[in-house]
Amino acid sequence: MYVVETTSFVKSPSDEMKKVHREYLLKMLNSGKLKLAGRMVDNTGSFLVWEAGTLEEAKALASSDPYFSNGLTTFILKGWSIFWNGFVKPPIIPKD
């Protein structure tokens, strides 16, 4: 698993860009690649959890988000080793 933490917006997204962004996230959620996503309640960014086999795959998935590919915001990507999630499946340890 990999987590993406986004920064504040460099520039505000248009309504059309918000729609395209949500469509991308829904597509990734339906594919099983995106596990969780949401904005910070103080509007300082967002947090996304990706299922990916490598850091490179996770970076490609995150970079394909229209918010990132269009330069609206930046992100920090890190591997995440789940110790216990209580309801889904045994821990997954990233290869990177």
C-alpha positions in Angstrom: 0.0 0.0 0.0 1.1 3.5 -0.7 -0.3 6.8 0.7 -0.4 10.1 -1.1 -0.7 13.3 0.9 -1.5 16.4 -1.2 -0.5 19.9 -0.5 -2.7 23.0 -0.8 -3.8 24.0 -4.2 -1.4 25.9 -6.4 -4.4 27.2 -8.3 -8.1 26.5 -7.8 -9.7 23.8 -9.9 -12.5 24.7 -12.3 -15.9 22.9 -11.9 -15.0 20.8 -15.0 -11.6 19.8 -13.5 -13.3 18.8 -10.2 -15.7 16.6 -12.2 -12.8 15.0 -14.2 -10.9 14.5 -10.9 -13.8 12.7 -9.2 -14.4 10.6 -12.3 -10.7 9.5 -12.2 -10.9 8.6 -8.5 -14.2 6.7 -9.0 -12.6 4.8 -11.9 -9.6 3.9 -9.7 -11.8 2.9 -6.8 -13.8 0.6 -9.0 -10.6 -1.0 -10.4 -9.5 -1.7 -6.8 -6.4 0.4 -7.1 -7.7 3.3 -4.9 -8.7 2.1 -1.4 -9.5 5.4 0.3 -9.6 9.1 -0.5 -10.7 12.3 1.1 -9.9 15.9 1.9 -8.6 17.2 5.2 -11.3 18.9 7.2 -9.2 22.1 7.4 -8.9 22.2 3.6 -5.1 21.9 3.7 -5.0 19.0 1.2 -6.1 15.4 0.9 -5.1 11.8 1.7 -5.3 8.9 -0.7 -4.5 5.2 -0.2 -3.3 3.2 -3.3 -2.9 -0.5 -3.8 0.2 -0.9 -5.9 2.9 -3.4 -6.3 5.8 -0.9 -6.5 6.6 2.7 -5.8 6.7 3.4 -9.5 3.2 2.0 -10.1 1.9 4.1 -7.2 3.6 7.2 -8.5 2.1 6.5 -12.0 -1.4 6.1 -10.5 -1.2 9.2 -8.4 0.4 11.3 -11.2 -2.4 10.4 -13.5 -4.9 12.2 -11.3 -6.0 15.3 -13.2 -5.3 17.6 -10.2 -1.6 16.5 -10.3 -1.1 16.1 -14.0 -2.5 19.6 -14.6 -0.3 21.2 -11.9 -3.2 22.2 -9.6 -1.5 20.6 -6.5 1.5 18.5 -5.6 1.8 15.4 -3.5 4.1 13.4 -1.2 4.1 9.6 -1.9 5.2 7.1 0.8 5.0 3.3 1.2 2.6 2.3 4.0 2.9 -0.9 5.9 -0.5 -1.7 7.5 0.0 -3.3 10.9 -3.7 -4.0 11.4 -6.9 -2.8 9.7 -9.4 -4.9 11.6 -11.8 -5.7 8.8 -10.3 -6.3 5.4 -7.3 -8.7 5.1 -3.9 -9.5 6.6 -1.2 -6.8 6.5 0.3 -5.9 3.2 3.9 -4.9 3.2 5.2 -2.8 0.2 8.1 -4.1 -1.7 9.8 -0.7 -1.8 
